[in-house]
């Protein structure tokens, strides 16, 4: 939700300001660009140098900068326009009152009054201050302006009292903002199940049957779903890929049976499922407990069918929108349509090994999306990230139709 976004952090003068060091680190880790504007009193609680180092940007406290005999000014209007999100944390009783009444006596408040983006504020003060009618009035007025309050938490306060008024912990502030930004996104509130990568079917403790799938397509589909607001369950076979997104739960599996079990564990309350994994169709009927030694002559391995994950999900389908993948080498369109009908799918993504740049191992793909009503749309060669966007666009257009 925050990757690539410009976050303007306003810090006012309260003991909770020390927590902004952790908050800035979390914002940077989430992929955001961060600038900090703080009041003079805030600098008594947290060092501007610390926040500047962590945010990789100069901290602003005054309208006028004087350096090497020259003067410049911090343009509050430009700051307000730069920000995609403004977060004021901690928001003290004094700052809240000034925000609510339009008082503009420092750079932070001037920037707040200039901001055109969503503004979040995290109150922080002692128990009696938080309960005071004037504070309650400020909170209500700010929310009536469209500002979004991140509720204070209960716990031990700086005064030694115990109760409500603590600034929300940085992790909770992050979670609150990300959940709020999800609202209105096309997949907000949707649970999405995606499979990715190959499976490995053991021959013995050392060897296995597998394929060349890297899992890239499935991982890109998961990333895109999270950006669109979904909560994602990503079930992946063995792959070097990793993912760091609190909206994506990565479940690593090895064999087809493992993937089957994981999918069915999460399928019942899934809204949309995409089976992009290259699941092995066969596995050794028996697995040797010790490494099989090389012998004279040929070696024969008796194989049996693995469980058909996509077919089983199609048979168990209630209200889920189910999409499969078909990697074909001949009679591509006909085979993909047959798979779609046979496995009770709502859509299928066809790619052919005959197309340059498509298939396993590369960074690009060429696909055709086919739906259960025989709607067909073919796309040009694109990166797998772009392909993931195209696939989601096709799915969303059908579930919202």
Secondary structure, DSSP 4 states (H G I P E B T S, - for coil): --TT-EEEEEE-SSGGGGGHHHHHHHHHHTT-EEEEEE-TGGGGTS-HHHHHHHHTS--B--SEEEETTEEEE--HHHHHHH-SEEEEEEE-HHHHHHHHHT---SHHHHHHHH--SEEEEEE---HHHHHSHHHHHHHHHHHHTT-EE---EEEE-TTS-EEEEEPPPHHHHHHHHHHHHHTTSTTTT-EEEEEESB--EESSSS-EE-----SHHHHHHHHHHHHTT-EEEEEE-S-S-----TTEEEEE--SHHHHHHHHHHHHTT-SEEEE--B--SEEESS--SSPPPP-SS-----EEEPP-HHHHHHHH-SS-EEEEEEEESSSHHHHHHHHHHHTT-SEEEEEETTSTT-STTSSEE--EEEETT--EEE--SEEHHHHHHHHHHHHHHHHT-
